[in-house]
Amino acid sequence: MKQEFKIISDFIIPNTRVLDVGCGDGTLMQILQNTRKIDIRGIEISKENSQKCVGKGLTVIEGDAEKDLSQFPDSSFDFVILSQTLQAFLNPEKVIQELLRIGKKAIVTLPNFGFWKVRLHLLAKGTMPITKNLPDEWYNTPNLHMCTIKDFYKFCNDRDIKLDKALALHNEKTASINQNNLSIKNLSAELGIFLIEK
Amino acid sequence: MNKDLNIKSLIIDRPLKLDCGQTINNFPLAYETYGSLNKKKDNAILVFHALTGDQFVSGINPVTKKEGWWSYAVGAGKAIDTDKYFVICSNVISGCLGSFGPSNINAKTNKIYGTTFPIITINDMVNAQYNLLDFFKIEKLFAVMGGSMGGMQVLQFVSNFPNKAKIAVPIACTSSHSAQNIAFNELGRQSIMADTNWVNGDYANQNKNPDKGLSVARMAAHITYLSKNGLQEKFGRKLQERDDLRFSFDADFQIESYLRHQGSVFVDRFDANSYLYITRAMDYFDLTKKYDGNLSKAFESTKTKFLVISFTSDWLYPTSENKEIVIALNAIGADVAFVEIESDKGHDSFLLDVPQFLNTLKNYVNNSYLKTNDETRV
């Protein structure tokens, strides 16, 4: 199992209601369903992936999270997951607000644009960085709003969004992020994983 | 009509109070089954047919001698695998293939009902079909499914009997018939009524038949089942067995010839009054009416798992209307999945060979069967 998925799974309390926003082909949903015995739903924009999910018997609706989250009532989920998708939205701020409206807690993971390899790539080569977590060229990437762990940390603080947990992931190793090590983790981590609530 | 053919029929003796106020009893409900009911009786699927469908879902229809209307989806090894599931389908009441309808004889007058037959609603159709569960001694269906008017019956079934089906698959349908759809149905009805052979619905007693009116109704409706792109691709401006225009009102274009053919074969298998009654039932369908426009309330107590399916080129029951069902179900935390299938075949997509649709349906049904049985065991 991907380390990211393992951490997400650890965050989730059994017998709860969970929504996976941008659930892809349903891999994470299936892991969580099997390990956490939760009532899990998904929303996915790609037709191919939605059909794969539904084919697995998963409760997934084909839709655009930027428009279709509005149909879910306030606090209708215990956890809402957004795995490496935030940067692909037109309006990430609004999406975060929606996640915190429909979920009592939200789990947000993001590829860290502050990772040293990303910085080095831009510094040395002078072209848009391509890494394991950012595999696309500038002209075909779905990522519209890249951010760093530091950016997201500040984003939450500025809006009084509570950071219940903030983890930095590098080479399958995880470390807690706090105000003191923020700059270092912003350099050393490939992925940031946050458990947030209003 | 066709009483002598191999049509299975259940006589329902329990009185059924119709929405129009009348009560009917001792009436026939014609049905067909495919596959076999297992010992646990947990593999039954009730399929609902659309406007001009019937109980002959799969295999060769003994009346028309053509493939059943959902042969692409239902059969051995198909999306709805009859080696695994017990598929039941019945002819709706007011239909014309063995169920109680306007072509039946009224025992009181000894005449064919015609338009003296009571107005039937989707709710009435579903309530009549519910008797099939008792007949087969099925406590809970595995699934209810259907497209178009069949999908409306799925919604009505779950609303009426929230705990009688584990999964529900309404396809290419709506929870409330739109003005545009009522308009198209009215066009069809007026076409039938304008035929002098309709004689106020009494044609069967007078050995007449409003073939022309019914055929035009079918032609108009058939256009709404297809898409502009689909039509353009298949027919374009191609001419029918001729090199040039004839400067006449013959069927110069292939599309004209095709529609005329559709109209003419339809009148051989369908009763004009049934067409009036069933289109009326569709027009009256509004699941939100009882609940002041709040569709969620129609499903409030259900535990049924839903899969809603729409098609990109379906402009008769467009994705937006199918999504309203999804939204209403999500608003109450019901278990609902949704996909919109890419297809240029219009509303008819659900009846045709659309692999993405059939594969998704197949996998969803099979996996849900495994999952819902796991849950029962726990």
Interface residues (C-beta under 8 A of the other chain):
Chain A: R17 R41 K47 S50 Q51 C53 V54 G55 K56 G57 L58 T59 V60 I61 E62 G63 Q71 F72 P73 S76
Chain B: K305 L307 V326 I327 N330 A331 G333 D335 V336 A337 F338 V339 E340 I341 E342 Q356 N359 T360 K362 N363 Y364 N366 N367 S368 L370 K371
